[in-house]
Amino acid sequence: MMLIAAELPKNKGMVVFLVSTIGGCMTNASNPKETDVYTDNFPEGVTVDVEIDRFAEMWQTALSVGEIEIEIEDDTEGSGTCH
């Protein structure tokens, strides 16, 4: 499970997105230095204080890292591969 954390505008806190639920993002119409992110849990969108190029980079990196298979070495029964 990959997550992306981003600051909300005007120091209103933070938001954390589950990468697999992000459907898209676009430059905020009122402020081009902010990005509106649309997810399954936030279908109306959440505005974050991150420029779209940086958010897209964070999203792409998280998707790429999420594709790596991690082999867990364990002597106990039931050990296996995590995705």
Backbone as XML, in Angstrom:
<?xml version="1.0"?>
<chain id="A" units="angstrom">
  <residue number="1" name="MET">
    <atom name="N" x="0.854" y="-1.174" z="0.000"/>
    <atom name="CA" x="0.000" y="0.000" z="0.000"/>
    <atom name="C" x="0.899" y="1.236" z="0.000"/>
  </residue>
  <residue number="2" name="MET">
    <atom name="N" x="0.799" y="2.009" z="-1.055"/>
    <atom name="CA" x="1.611" y="3.218" z="-1.193"/>
    <atom name="C" x="0.754" y="4.440" z="-0.863"/>
  </residue>
  <residue number="3" name="LEU">
    <atom name="N" x="1.359" y="5.385" z="-0.161"/>
    <atom name="CA" x="0.663" y="6.599" z="0.253"/>
    <atom name="C" x="1.419" y="7.832" z="-0.232"/>
  </residue>
  <residue number="4" name="ILE">
    <atom name="N" x="0.677" y="8.917" z="-0.473"/>
    <atom name="CA" x="1.266" y="10.220" z="-0.753"/>
    <atom name="C" x="0.681" y="11.202" z="0.250"/>
  </residue>
  <residue number="5" name="ALA">
    <atom name="N" x="1.552" y="11.919" z="0.953"/>
    <atom name="CA" x="1.124" y="12.964" z="1.879"/>
    <atom name="C" x="1.403" y="14.317" z="1.239"/>
  </residue>
  <residue number="6" name="ALA">
    <atom name="N" x="0.475" y="15.253" z="1.409"/>
    <atom name="CA" x="0.650" y="16.592" z="0.856"/>
    <atom name="C" x="0.023" y="17.615" z="1.797"/>
  </residue>
  <residue number="7" name="GLU">
    <atom name="N" x="0.596" y="18.819" z="1.780"/>
    <atom name="CA" x="0.055" y="19.902" z="2.601"/>
    <atom name="C" x="-1.184" y="20.494" z="1.953"/>
  </residue>
  <residue number="8" name="LEU">
    <atom name="N" x="-2.136" y="20.885" z="2.801"/>
    <atom name="CA" x="-3.311" y="21.607" z="2.335"/>
    <atom name="C" x="-2.965" y="23.089" z="2.253"/>
  </residue>
  <residue number="9" name="PRO">
    <atom name="N" x="-3.645" y="23.849" z="1.409"/>
    <atom name="CA" x="-3.370" y="25.295" z="1.311"/>
    <atom name="C" x="-3.623" y="26.026" z="2.633"/>
  </residue>
  <residue number="10" name="LYS">
    <atom name="N" x="-2.958" y="27.149" z="2.790"/>
    <atom name="CA" x="-3.157" y="28.062" z="3.923"/>
    <atom name="C" x="-2.888" y="27.403" z="5.269"/>
  </residue>
  <residue number="11" name="ASN">
    <atom name="N" x="-1.907" y="26.505" z="5.306"/>
    <atom name="CA" x="-1.519" y="25.823" z="6.557"/>
    <atom name="C" x="-2.696" y="25.159" z="7.261"/>
  </residue>
  <residue number="12" name="LYS">
    <atom name="N" x="-3.603" y="24.576" z="6.483"/>
    <atom name="CA" x="-4.794" y="23.921" z="7.052"/>
    <atom name="C" x="-4.536" y="22.471" z="7.435"/>
  </residue>
  <residue number="13" name="GLY">
    <atom name="N" x="-3.282" y="22.011" z="7.343"/>
    <atom name="CA" x="-2.961" y="20.642" z="7.723"/>
    <atom name="C" x="-2.442" y="19.835" z="6.549"/>
  </residue>
  <residue number="14" name="MET">
    <atom name="N" x="-2.636" y="18.540" z="6.649"/>
    <atom name="CA" x="-2.125" y="17.607" z="5.649"/>
    <atom name="C" x="-3.239" y="16.668" z="5.198"/>
  </residue>
  <residue number="15" name="VAL">
    <atom name="N" x="-3.024" y="16.061" z="4.046"/>
    <atom name="CA" x="-3.906" y="15.009" z="3.565"/>
    <atom name="C" x="-3.009" y="13.864" z="3.111"/>
  </residue>
  <residue number="16" name="VAL">
    <atom name="N" x="-3.471" y="12.644" z="3.289"/>
    <atom name="CA" x="-2.739" y="11.466" z="2.835"/>
    <atom name="C" x="-3.639" y="10.706" z="1.873"/>
  </residue>
  <residue number="17" name="PHE">
    <atom name="N" x="-3.099" y="10.432" z="0.681"/>
    <atom name="CA" x="-3.848" y="9.717" z="-0.342"/>
    <atom name="C" x="-3.317" y="8.297" z="-0.479"/>
  </residue>
  <residue number="18" name="LEU">
    <atom name="N" x="-4.209" y="7.342" z="-0.644"/>
    <atom name="CA" x="-3.850" y="5.988" z="-1.033"/>
    <atom name="C" x="-3.648" y="6.034" z="-2.546"/>
  </residue>
  <residue number="19" name="VAL">
    <atom name="N" x="-2.434" y="5.786" z="-3.002"/>
    <atom name="CA" x="-2.067" y="5.976" z="-4.404"/>
    <atom name="C" x="-2.995" y="5.232" z="-5.351"/>
  </residue>
  <residue number="20" name="SER">
    <atom name="N" x="-3.373" y="4.024" z="-5.003"/>
    <atom name="CA" x="-4.197" y="3.213" z="-5.906"/>
    <atom name="C" x="-5.604" y="3.765" z="-6.106"/>
  </residue>
  <residue number="21" name="THR">
    <atom name="N" x="-6.011" y="4.731" z="-5.292"/>
    <atom name="CA" x="-7.362" y="5.294" z="-5.435"/>
    <atom name="C" x="-7.380" y="6.612" z="-6.188"/>
  </residue>
  <residue number="22" name="ILE">
    <atom name="N" x="-6.198" y="7.160" z="-6.531"/>
    <atom name="CA" x="-6.139" y="8.432" z="-7.260"/>
    <atom name="C" x="-6.571" y="8.193" z="-8.704"/>
  </residue>
  <residue number="23" name="GLY">
    <atom name="N" x="-7.554" y="8.980" z="-9.132"/>
    <atom name="CA" x="-8.042" y="8.859" z="-10.497"/>
    <atom name="C" x="-7.453" y="9.902" z="-11.416"/>
  </residue>
  <residue number="24" name="GLY">
    <atom name="N" x="-7.038" y="11.044" z="-10.863"/>
    <atom name="CA" x="-6.478" y="12.106" z="-11.678"/>
    <atom name="C" x="-6.224" y="13.345" z="-10.855"/>
  </residue>
  <residue number="25" name="CYS">
    <atom name="N" x="-5.584" y="14.319" z="-11.498"/>
    <atom name="CA" x="-5.336" y="15.597" z="-10.846"/>
    <atom name="C" x="-5.273" y="16.670" z="-11.915"/>
  </residue>
  <residue number="26" name="MET">
    <atom name="N" x="-5.510" y="17.912" z="-11.503"/>
    <atom name="CA" x="-5.435" y="19.033" z="-12.437"/>
    <atom name="C" x="-5.002" y="20.282" z="-11.688"/>
  </residue>
  <residue number="27" name="THR">
    <atom name="N" x="-4.454" y="21.225" z="-12.424"/>
    <atom name="CA" x="-4.069" y="22.497" z="-11.831"/>
    <atom name="C" x="-5.313" y="23.186" z="-11.288"/>
  </residue>
  <residue number="28" name="ASN">
    <atom name="N" x="-5.207" y="23.713" z="-10.074"/>
    <atom name="CA" x="-6.316" y="24.434" z="-9.468"/>
    <atom name="C" x="-6.607" y="25.690" z="-10.286"/>
  </residue>
  <residue number="29" name="ALA">
    <atom name="N" x="-7.888" y="25.929" z="-10.592"/>
    <atom name="CA" x="-8.285" y="27.055" z="-11.449"/>
    <atom name="C" x="-7.984" y="28.415" z="-10.814"/>
  </residue>
  <residue number="30" name="SER">
    <atom name="N" x="-7.991" y="28.489" z="-9.491"/>
    <atom name="CA" x="-7.759" y="29.765" z="-8.805"/>
    <atom name="C" x="-6.295" y="30.045" z="-8.501"/>
  </residue>
  <residue number="31" name="ASN">
    <atom name="N" x="-5.506" y="28.977" z="-8.384"/>
    <atom name="CA" x="-4.099" y="29.140" z="-8.026"/>
    <atom name="C" x="-3.264" y="28.083" z="-8.746"/>
  </residue>
  <residue number="32" name="PRO">
    <atom name="N" x="-2.502" y="28.468" z="-9.757"/>
    <atom name="CA" x="-1.725" y="27.495" z="-10.517"/>
    <atom name="C" x="-0.591" y="26.830" z="-9.725"/>
  </residue>
  <residue number="33" name="LYS">
    <atom name="N" x="-0.334" y="27.297" z="-8.508"/>
    <atom name="CA" x="0.671" y="26.652" z="-7.660"/>
    <atom name="C" x="0.060" y="25.547" z="-6.801"/>
  </residue>
  <residue number="34" name="GLU">
    <atom name="N" x="-1.237" y="25.312" z="-6.957"/>
    <atom name="CA" x="-1.936" y="24.264" z="-6.212"/>
    <atom name="C" x="-2.512" y="23.250" z="-7.198"/>
  </residue>
  <residue number="35" name="THR">
    <atom name="N" x="-2.783" y="22.049" z="-6.697"/>
    <atom name="CA" x="-3.300" y="20.965" z="-7.527"/>
    <atom name="C" x="-4.556" y="20.387" z="-6.895"/>
  </residue>
  <residue number="36" name="ASP">
    <atom name="N" x="-5.563" y="20.122" z="-7.717"/>
    <atom name="CA" x="-6.776" y="19.441" z="-7.274"/>
    <atom name="C" x="-6.607" y="17.956" z="-7.575"/>
  </residue>
  <residue number="37" name="VAL">
    <atom name="N" x="-6.748" y="17.125" z="-6.551"/>
    <atom name="CA" x="-6.541" y="15.684" z="-6.675"/>
    <atom name="C" x="-7.885" y="14.983" z="-6.478"/>
  </residue>
  <residue number="38" name="TYR">
    <atom name="N" x="-8.198" y="14.080" z="-7.398"/>
    <atom name="CA" x="-9.475" y="13.354" z="-7.368"/>
    <atom name="C" x="-9.207" y="11.880" z="-7.089"/>
  </residue>
  <residue number="39" name="THR">
    <atom name="N" x="-9.922" y="11.356" z="-6.083"/>
    <atom name="CA" x="-9.735" y="9.959" z="-5.685"/>
    <atom name="C" x="-11.096" y="9.312" z="-5.473"/>
  </residue>
  <residue number="40" name="ASP">
    <atom name="N" x="-11.072" y="8.008" z="-5.240"/>
    <atom name="CA" x="-12.303" y="7.290" z="-4.904"/>
    <atom name="C" x="-12.939" y="7.867" z="-3.641"/>
  </residue>
  <residue number="41" name="ASN">
    <atom name="N" x="-12.112" y="8.228" z="-2.660"/>
    <atom name="CA" x="-12.615" y="8.749" z="-1.381"/>
    <atom name="C" x="-12.907" y="10.241" z="-1.415"/>
  </residue>
  <residue number="42" name="PHE">
    <atom name="N" x="-12.331" y="10.951" z="-2.359"/>
    <atom name="CA" x="-12.547" y="12.388" z="-2.511"/>
    <atom name="C" x="-12.959" y="12.682" z="-3.957"/>
  </residue>
  <residue number="43" name="PRO">
    <atom name="N" x="-14.145" y="12.223" z="-4.378"/>
    <atom name="CA" x="-14.553" y="12.397" z="-5.778"/>
    <atom name="C" x="-14.744" y="13.859" z="-6.176"/>
  </residue>
  <residue number="44" name="GLU">
    <atom name="N" x="-15.002" y="14.747" z="-5.209"/>
    <atom name="CA" x="-15.146" y="16.167" z="-5.498"/>
    <atom name="C" x="-13.794" y="16.865" z="-5.591"/>
  </residue>
  <residue number="45" name="GLY">
    <atom name="N" x="-12.741" y="16.164" z="-5.197"/>
    <atom name="CA" x="-11.388" y="16.684" z="-5.272"/>
    <atom name="C" x="-10.927" y="17.328" z="-3.980"/>
  </residue>
  <residue number="46" name="VAL">
    <atom name="N" x="-9.624" y="17.273" z="-3.765"/>
    <atom name="CA" x="-8.971" y="17.913" z="-2.632"/>
    <atom name="C" x="-7.863" y="18.788" z="-3.208"/>
  </residue>
  <residue number="47" name="THR">
    <atom name="N" x="-7.837" y="20.053" z="-2.810"/>
    <atom name="CA" x="-6.796" y="20.966" z="-3.270"/>
    <atom name="C" x="-5.592" y="20.844" z="-2.350"/>
  </residue>
  <residue number="48" name="VAL">
    <atom name="N" x="-4.414" y="20.599" z="-2.948"/>
    <atom name="CA" x="-3.181" y="20.492" z="-2.177"/>
    <atom name="C" x="-2.229" y="21.602" z="-2.589"/>
  </residue>
  <residue number="49" name="ASP">
    <atom name="N" x="-1.370" y="21.976" z="-1.660"/>
    <atom name="CA" x="-0.412" y="23.063" z="-1.881"/>
    <atom name="C" x="0.864" y="22.516" z="-2.521"/>
  </residue>
  <residue number="50" name="VAL">
    <atom name="N" x="0.688" y="21.915" z="-3.694"/>
    <atom name="CA" x="1.786" y="21.327" z="-4.456"/>
    <atom name="C" x="1.511" y="21.626" z="-5.925"/>
  </residue>
  <residue number="51" name="GLU">
    <atom name="N" x="2.532" y="22.106" z="-6.654"/>
    <atom name="CA" x="2.340" y="22.334" z="-8.081"/>
    <atom name="C" x="2.129" y="21.000" z="-8.794"/>
  </residue>
  <residue number="52" name="ILE">
    <atom name="N" x="1.372" y="21.019" z="-9.873"/>
    <atom name="CA" x="0.972" y="19.790" z="-10.547"/>
    <atom name="C" x="2.161" y="18.955" z="-11.022"/>
  </residue>
  <residue number="53" name="ASP">
    <atom name="N" x="3.226" y="19.586" z="-11.504"/>
    <atom name="CA" x="4.392" y="18.816" z="-11.951"/>
    <atom name="C" x="4.986" y="18.005" z="-10.812"/>
  </residue>
  <residue number="54" name="ARG">
    <atom name="N" x="5.086" y="18.629" z="-9.642"/>
    <atom name="CA" x="5.638" y="17.934" z="-8.467"/>
    <atom name="C" x="4.687" y="16.836" z="-8.008"/>
  </residue>
  <residue number="55" name="PHE">
    <atom name="N" x="3.375" y="17.097" z="-8.000"/>
    <atom name="CA" x="2.441" y="16.064" z="-7.568"/>
    <atom name="C" x="2.480" y="14.879" z="-8.533"/>
  </residue>
  <residue number="56" name="ALA">
    <atom name="N" x="2.511" y="15.150" z="-9.844"/>
    <atom name="CA" x="2.576" y="14.080" z="-10.838"/>
    <atom name="C" x="3.841" y="13.246" z="-10.655"/>
  </residue>
  <residue number="57" name="GLU">
    <atom name="N" x="4.950" y="13.908" z="-10.318"/>
    <atom name="CA" x="6.204" y="13.193" z="-10.061"/>
    <atom name="C" x="6.078" y="12.290" z="-8.836"/>
  </residue>
  <residue number="58" name="MET">
    <atom name="N" x="5.475" y="12.813" z="-7.772"/>
    <atom name="CA" x="5.271" y="12.020" z="-6.553"/>
    <atom name="C" x="4.381" y="10.813" z="-6.850"/>
  </residue>
  <residue number="59" name="TRP">
    <atom name="N" x="3.317" y="11.041" z="-7.619"/>
    <atom name="CA" x="2.369" y="9.988" z="-7.964"/>
    <atom name="C" x="3.054" y="8.914" z="-8.810"/>
  </residue>
  <residue number="60" name="GLN">
    <atom name="N" x="3.789" y="9.320" z="-9.833"/>
    <atom name="CA" x="4.491" y="8.375" z="-10.706"/>
    <atom name="C" x="5.516" y="7.563" z="-9.925"/>
  </residue>
  <residue number="61" name="THR">
    <atom name="N" x="6.252" y="8.225" z="-9.040"/>
    <atom name="CA" x="7.238" y="7.519" z="-8.220"/>
    <atom name="C" x="6.560" y="6.488" z="-7.334"/>
  </residue>
  <residue number="62" name="ALA">
    <atom name="N" x="5.465" y="6.870" z="-6.704"/>
    <atom name="CA" x="4.743" y="5.934" z="-5.833"/>
    <atom name="C" x="4.205" y="4.747" z="-6.627"/>
  </residue>
  <residue number="63" name="LEU">
    <atom name="N" x="3.712" y="4.993" z="-7.832"/>
    <atom name="CA" x="3.221" y="3.892" z="-8.668"/>
    <atom name="C" x="4.365" y="2.965" z="-9.066"/>
  </residue>
  <residue number="64" name="SER">
    <atom name="N" x="5.508" y="3.525" z="-9.391"/>
    <atom name="CA" x="6.666" y="2.722" z="-9.794"/>
    <atom name="C" x="7.190" y="1.891" z="-8.636"/>
  </residue>
  <residue number="65" name="VAL">
    <atom name="N" x="7.294" y="2.494" z="-7.470"/>
    <atom name="CA" x="7.769" y="1.779" z="-6.284"/>
    <atom name="C" x="6.790" y="0.677" z="-5.915"/>
  </residue>
  <residue number="66" name="GLY">
    <atom name="N" x="5.510" y="0.927" z="-6.111"/>
    <atom name="CA" x="4.484" y="-0.061" z="-5.781"/>
    <atom name="C" x="4.557" y="-1.315" z="-6.621"/>
  </residue>
  <residue number="67" name="GLU">
    <atom name="N" x="5.279" y="-1.271" z="-7.753"/>
    <atom name="CA" x="5.392" y="-2.431" z="-8.625"/>
    <atom name="C" x="6.517" y="-3.369" z="-8.215"/>
  </residue>
  <residue number="68" name="ILE">
    <atom name="N" x="7.340" y="-2.944" z="-7.270"/>
    <atom name="CA" x="8.477" y="-3.762" z="-6.850"/>
    <atom name="C" x="7.987" y="-4.911" z="-5.973"/>
  </residue>
  <residue number="69" name="GLU">
    <atom name="N" x="8.471" y="-6.112" z="-6.257"/>
    <atom name="CA" x="8.163" y="-7.253" z="-5.411"/>
    <atom name="C" x="9.202" y="-7.349" z="-4.317"/>
  </residue>
  <residue number="70" name="ILE">
    <atom name="N" x="8.750" y="-7.585" z="-3.106"/>
    <atom name="CA" x="9.654" y="-7.714" z="-1.969"/>
    <atom name="C" x="9.566" y="-9.144" z="-1.465"/>
  </residue>
  <residue number="71" name="GLU">
    <atom name="N" x="10.681" y="-9.813" z="-1.458"/>
    <atom name="CA" x="10.741" y="-11.191" z="-0.967"/>
    <atom name="C" x="11.057" y="-11.147" z="0.524"/>
  </residue>
  <residue number="72" name="ILE">
    <atom name="N" x="10.238" y="-11.812" z="1.322"/>
    <atom name="CA" x="10.447" y="-11.840" z="2.769"/>
    <atom name="C" x="11.026" y="-13.196" z="3.141"/>
  </residue>
  <residue number="73" name="GLU">
    <atom name="N" x="12.212" y="-13.166" z="3.727"/>
    <atom name="CA" x="12.858" y="-14.387" z="4.183"/>
    <atom name="C" x="12.408" y="-14.651" z="5.612"/>
  </residue>
  <residue number="74" name="ASP">
    <atom name="N" x="11.843" y="-15.824" z="5.820"/>
    <atom name="CA" x="11.312" y="-16.158" z="7.139"/>
    <atom name="C" x="11.381" y="-17.671" z="7.294"/>
  </residue>
  <residue number="75" name="ASP">
    <atom name="N" x="11.797" y="-18.123" z="8.457"/>
    <atom name="CA" x="11.890" y="-19.562" z="8.703"/>
    <atom name="C" x="10.561" y="-20.165" z="9.117"/>
  </residue>
  <residue number="76" name="THR">
    <atom name="N" x="9.576" y="-19.334" z="9.437"/>
    <atom name="CA" x="8.292" y="-19.852" z="9.903"/>
    <atom name="C" x="7.416" y="-20.264" z="8.722"/>
  </residue>
  <residue number="77" name="GLU">
    <atom name="N" x="6.508" y="-21.161" z="8.983"/>
    <atom name="CA" x="5.585" y="-21.628" z="7.951"/>
    <atom name="C" x="4.687" y="-20.493" z="7.496"/>
  </residue>
  <residue number="78" name="GLY">
    <atom name="N" x="4.388" y="-20.433" z="6.208"/>
    <atom name="CA" x="3.484" y="-19.432" z="5.681"/>
    <atom name="C" x="4.166" y="-18.181" z="5.176"/>
  </residue>
  <residue number="79" name="SER">
    <atom name="N" x="5.499" y="-18.180" z="5.159"/>
    <atom name="CA" x="6.190" y="-17.005" z="4.631"/>
    <atom name="C" x="6.004" y="-16.961" z="3.124"/>
  </residue>
  <residue number="80" name="GLY">
    <atom name="N" x="6.149" y="-15.774" z="2.538"/>
    <atom name="CA" x="5.943" y="-15.669" z="1.104"/>
    <atom name="C" x="6.371" y="-14.333" z="0.574"/>
  </residue>
  <residue number="81" name="THR">
    <atom name="N" x="5.712" y="-13.946" z="-0.503"/>
    <atom name="CA" x="6.061" y="-12.711" z="-1.195"/>
    <atom name="C" x="5.026" y="-11.635" z="-0.899"/>
  </residue>
  <residue number="82" name="CYS">
    <atom name="N" x="5.502" y="-10.425" z="-0.644"/>
    <atom name="CA" x="4.624" y="-9.290" z="-0.464"/>
    <atom name="C" x="4.655" y="-8.470" z="-1.740"/>
  </residue>
  <residue number="83" name="HIS">
    <atom name="N" x="3.547" y="-7.868" z="-2.080"/>
    <atom name="CA" x="3.467" y="-6.983" z="-3.254"/>
    <atom name="C" x="3.169" y="-5.598" z="-2.778"/>
  </residue>
</chain>
